[in-house]
Amino acid sequence: MIVPEAIEALLQRVRGEHLEMPGLRLTLAQAARLWDLDRATCQLLMHALTHARFLARTADDAYVRADSSPGKQRIPDSVRSGDGAASMERAVARSPATVP
C-alpha cells in the first residue's frame, strides 16, 4: 500500500503539472506513462482529483483541469490544501485489490 506521504507527493505532482500547463489533456494511459505509474495507482489519483473537483473527465475519457472544462468551475481551496490525499485514501479503502 502507498503511504500517505507518497500519495500527497503524487497528488502535488499531478496538480503541479496541470497548473503549469492549463491545457493539459491526458487519458488514463497517457497519465500513467507520463508519471511512470501503474494503471491502478494512476486511476486512484485521477479519481481523487476528479472527486475533489480539481480535474474533470471528458466525454472521450480524457482528464483536464476542471476550471478549463466548459462551465469554468472554481477550484475548491481544499484541493490546494491537500484534501486530495484523504480522498485518495478513501478511494483505496473502497476499491478492490486490482483495478481492471
N, C-alpha and C positions, 0 to 999 in steps of 0.2 A: 504494500500500500504506500502511496505517496504521503510524505509528511507534510503538515500544514505549511511549513516554511517553503517547501518546494512548490506547493500549489500556488502560494501567493506570488512567488518569483515568476512562475509560468504565466499567471494572470497578468502581472505587471508587464511582462514582456509582450504578451499579445495586445494588451491595451496600448502600450507604448508604440508598437508598430502601427496600429490603427490611428493613433493620434498624430503620428508623424506623417502618415500617408492617408489623408482623409478619403481618397477614392479607392482604397484597398478593398478588393472583392475577391474572396477565396472560397473555393469549395472545401469540403472537409479533407479530401485527399491532398489538395494543394497546401492547405494549412499544416497538415501532418508532415508533409515533406519540408516545408519552409522552416518549421520549428523542430524538425527531427524528433517527432513524437510518434508513438504507436497510435493506431486508429482510436482505440478505446479512450486513451488519455485525452487525445485531441477532441474527441466527441464530448467528453465531460467538460473540458474547458469551454468549448463553444456553447454548450448548453448552459453552463453557469453564467457566461457573459450575455447570452440571449435572455436568460431568465432575469438577470439584473438590468436588462434593457440597455446595455451598452452596445451590443450587436443586434442586428436583425437578420433574419433568414429570408432570402428572396424566394420567389416562386420557382426559380430554377436551382434551388438548394445551394446558393452561394451565401456567404456571410459578409455583411457590410456593417459599418458603424451605424447605429440606429439613427443618429442625427443626420446621416447622409441619405437615408431612405426617404421615400415620399412621406410627407407629413412633418418632417423635421422635428422628431421627438427630442425633448430635452434630456440630457444625460443626468440621471439622478446623482446627487452627491455621494450616496452610498457606494456607487460604482467606483468612484475615485478614492474612497476611504478604505477599500479592501474588503467590502462586504461580499465580493465575488468568491473569496476563498470559502466563506461559510456556505454559500450557495453550492459550490462545487462539492464540499464535504457532504452536504445533504444529498446531492445527486449520486455521489459514490455510494453512500449508505443504502440508497434505494435501488441502485442498479444491480443487475446480475453480474456474476464474475466475468463473463465475456460479453462483449457488445458486438452484434452482427455487423 
